[in-house]
């Protein structure tokens, strides 16, 4: 199996974890009224600390040329995409937030086409159309009047901001991933982002009261642990690892499998039955991922990958 295919599979697995963690986060917000900033201030330093113990990456270089990009990605990319996405879930729901965040895909594709890092083709146009249409059909609600998406104003605002942050994260992270590795960027990005968010999160956690029942308290703890380990530590590592051998657009389309995992979680844990339109949408997303797997790499792209550490 080619390394690009392995990266594609890993990215898709990370997207599945994201979809499941989005459902877990929605349960925390709606069922237990857990604070968004509190969850963010737990997941980032906890995941970063675990990576620091397990991986023990080298220290960042204290120079403006290397430290500034790391801090920018940590705050506006990693932390920014998480806080806006979680806020979009809080003010709407996980499926709607996922749909809005996937607007980052055309943003990244247009950027790479304009900068010349992606050679546009009819195949890419078809792939993006399939991914976008599949996401809409999987998450949107179809009625006689057309597609209906229930979005509150704040949900819409944070959803759009999450798309911008995700696009920046995908584009800006690639260089650091190729020079230092995904685990290095994830570890220090989470630690820096966690330090920035900690004061705000600590304040919201101090005013939060855990459920009186020990069983409900265990559920809250389990959901938070799942978001930290699977939705943060593993998901972001797999996603950033994909950027080492895939373009940001390819990684973005591969992560379009995230709504499938979110829909499956909604079915098994919330009893939500998918409509025929949603099944068709999921199939279109899988077709888009399959097209990427068969996409021929550009010769100059392959040269960069072979020289990457």
Secondary structure by P-SEA (a helix, b strand, c coil): ccaaaaaaaaaaaaaaaaaaaaaaaaaaaacccccaaaaaaaaaaaaaaaaaaaccccccccccccaaaaaaaaaccaaaaaaaaaaaaaaccaaaaaaaaacaaaaaaaaaaaaccccccaaaaaaaaaaaaaaaaaccccccccccccccaaaaaaaaaaaaaaaaaaaaaaaaaaaccaaaaaaaaaaaaaaaaaaaaaaaaaaccccccaaaaaaaaaaaaaaaccccaaaaaaaaaaaacccaaaaaaaacaaaaaaaaaaaacccccccaaaaaaaaaaaaaaaaaaaccccaaaaaaaaacc
